[in-house]
Amino acid sequence: MNHKQIYPSLSGVIRTYSLMLIALAIVLTGCSSAPAQKQSYDFGPLSASASASTAITPTLAISLADINAPASLDSTAMLYRLQYDNAQQARPYAQHRWSMPPAQLLTQRLKTRIAAAGGTVIASRDAVSSLPVLQMDLDEFSQLFSSASSSIAQIQILATVFKGRNLLAQRSFQQQVVTPTADAPGGAKAMVTASDALISDVITWMQTLRLN
């Protein structure tokens, strides 16, 4: 057997294979450096289950004040917290955002829910003085990770009802919903479910109050 004829041939194959690997690495590097497309989320259309989840008295009529929110929630940033690594730090997703600040999303959803059920809701700037005023303070609106593969959407508000200068009632509400996937899309989906459940609780509570 002529070894001089075999080894040069084998060497050429290895060299060609190495060049192919280098070329593939360059292609993959170019793909990974391409900027990711930013995603924007809202609450989507009102589902039939959300519409039917709470019965509203047709006579329910309120004035809705703008929802107050801390500076960290007064933007379109989609926030998450790592329970295993400083849960006090709210971190924004880089490529995922809300279409509008959470307080505005909640305000829009609450108006839609009440109107769809036959109630009346008017912005406080347009309301007459005889209507009770619902004021809400948004305290938490984020995705909490207990591990890299497990998270929940959590929302917390303080609801206050006034009639003129009189305080009628005040109550804190909170909802936590397990996300279908431990990422931004899963968090956004769970946050809609949590928000609808919380709004149902607020509406049910208001109907127990003597608003007239």
C-alpha positions in Angstrom: 0.0 0.0 0.0 1.3 3.4 -0.9 1.0 5.5 2.3 2.2 8.7 0.5 -0.9 8.6 -1.7 -3.4 8.0 1.2 -2.2 10.6 3.8 -2.3 13.6 1.4 -5.8 12.7 0.4 -6.9 12.4 4.1 -5.3 15.6 4.9 -7.2 17.4 2.2 -10.5 16.0 3.4 -9.8 17.3 7.0 -8.8 20.7 5.6 -12.0 21.0 3.6 -14.1 19.9 6.6 -12.4 22.5 8.8 -13.0 25.3 6.3 -16.7 24.3 6.1 -17.0 24.5 9.9 -15.4 27.9 10.0 -17.8 29.1 7.3 -20.8 27.7 9.2 -19.6 29.5 12.4 -19.4 32.8 10.5 -23.0 32.4 9.2 -24.4 31.5 12.6 -22.6 34.4 14.2 -24.1 36.8 11.6 -27.6 35.4 12.3 -27.2 35.7 16.1 -26.1 39.3 15.8 -29.2 40.4 13.9 -31.4 42.6 16.0 -34.4 40.9 17.5 -37.8 42.3 16.6 -39.5 44.1 19.5 -42.9 42.7 20.5 -45.8 44.8 21.9 -48.8 43.4 23.9 -52.2 44.7 24.9 -55.1 42.9 26.7 -56.7 41.8 23.4 -60.5 41.5 22.9 -62.7 40.8 25.9 -63.3 37.0 26.1 -66.8 35.5 26.5 -65.8 34.0 29.8 -64.6 37.3 31.2 -67.8 39.0 30.1 -69.9 36.4 31.8 -67.8 36.0 35.0 -69.4 38.8 36.9 -73.1 39.9 36.9 -73.5 43.7 37.0 -76.6 45.5 38.3 -77.9 47.7 35.4 -78.1 50.5 37.9 -74.4 50.4 38.7 -73.1 53.8 37.7 -69.7 55.1 38.7 -67.2 57.8 37.9 -63.7 56.3 37.3 -60.7 58.3 38.2 -57.3 57.8 36.5 -55.5 54.9 38.1 -52.4 56.1 40.0 -49.2 54.2 39.5 -45.6 54.5 40.8 -42.9 55.7 38.5 -41.7 52.1 37.8 -45.1 51.3 36.3 -45.7 54.6 34.6 -44.3 53.4 31.3 -44.8 50.6 28.7 -42.0 48.5 30.1 -42.9 44.8 30.8 -41.4 44.1 34.2 -40.3 40.9 35.9 -38.7 39.9 39.2 -36.4 37.1 40.1 -37.5 35.7 43.4 -34.2 33.8 43.7 -32.1 36.9 42.9 -33.2 40.1 44.6 -37.0 40.1 44.2 -37.0 43.8 45.1 -35.5 44.7 41.8 -38.1 45.1 38.9 -36.3 44.4 35.6 -37.7 45.3 32.2 -37.7 42.9 29.3 -35.5 44.2 26.5 -37.6 43.2 23.5 -41.1 43.0 24.9 -43.3 45.9 26.0 -47.0 46.8 26.7 -48.8 48.9 24.1 -49.6 51.4 26.8 -48.8 51.8 30.6 -50.5 49.1 32.7 -52.7 51.7 34.5 -54.2 52.7 31.1 -54.7 49.1 30.1 -56.6 48.4 33.4 -58.7 51.6 33.0 -59.7 50.6 29.5 -60.5 47.0 30.5 -62.6 48.1 33.5 -64.6 50.5 31.4 -65.2 47.8 28.8 -66.2 45.2 31.4 -68.8 47.5 33.1 -70.2 48.8 29.8 -70.5 45.3 28.3 -72.5 44.1 31.3 -75.0 47.1 31.1 -73.5 49.3 33.8 -72.4 52.9 33.4 -68.8 54.2 33.8 -67.8 57.8 33.2 -64.4 59.4 33.4 -64.1 61.6 36.5 -63.4 64.7 34.5 -66.8 64.3 32.7 -68.8 62.9 35.6 -71.6 64.7 37.5 -71.0 65.3 41.2 -73.8 62.9 42.3 -71.9 59.8 41.0 -69.6 57.8 43.4 -65.9 57.9 42.3 -63.8 54.8 42.1 -60.1 55.5 42.5 -57.4 52.8 42.2 -53.8 52.8 43.1 -51.7 50.2 41.2 -49.1 48.8 43.5 -47.8 45.7 41.5 -47.9 44.6 37.9 -45.1 42.2 37.2 -44.0 38.6 36.4 -42.4 36.8 39.3 -40.0 34.0 38.6 -39.5 31.4 41.4 -37.0 29.6 39.1 -35.8 29.9 35.6 -38.7 27.6 34.4 -41.5 28.7 36.7 -43.3 32.1 37.0 -46.5 33.8 37.9 -48.2 37.0 36.9 -49.1 39.2 39.9 -51.1 42.3 40.2 -52.1 44.3 43.3 -54.2 47.4 43.6 -55.8 49.5 46.4 -59.4 50.5 45.5 -61.1 53.5 47.1 -64.7 54.7 46.6 -65.7 58.3 47.4 -69.1 60.0 47.3 -68.4 63.7 47.3 -66.0 64.4 50.1 -67.0 61.2 52.0 -65.0 58.0 51.9 -67.4 55.1 51.4 -65.0 52.1 51.3 -61.5 51.0 50.7 -60.0 47.6 50.0 -56.8 46.0 48.6 -57.1 43.4 45.8 -54.5 40.9 44.6 -54.4 38.2 41.9 -51.6 35.7 41.0 -51.9 33.5 37.9 -49.4 30.8 36.8 -47.9 31.6 33.4 -48.3 29.0 30.7 -44.6 29.5 29.8 -41.9 31.1 31.8 -41.1 33.9 29.4 -42.5 37.3 28.3 -45.3 36.0 26.0 -46.5 33.6 28.8 -46.3 36.5 31.3 -48.4 38.8 29.1 -51.1 36.1 28.7 -51.3 35.4 32.4 -51.4 39.1 33.2 -54.6 39.4 31.1 -56.2 36.6 33.1 -55.0 38.0 36.4 -56.3 41.5 35.4 -59.8 40.2 34.4 -60.0 38.2 37.6 -59.1 41.2 39.7 -61.6 43.5 37.8 -64.3 40.9 38.6 -63.4 41.1 42.3 -63.6 44.9 42.2 -66.9 44.9 40.5 -68.4 42.4 42.8 -67.1 44.4 45.8 -68.6 47.6 44.5 -72.0 46.1 44.2 -72.0 45.2 47.9 -71.6 49.0 48.7 -74.4 51.5 49.2 -73.4 53.8 46.4 -76.7 55.8 46.2 
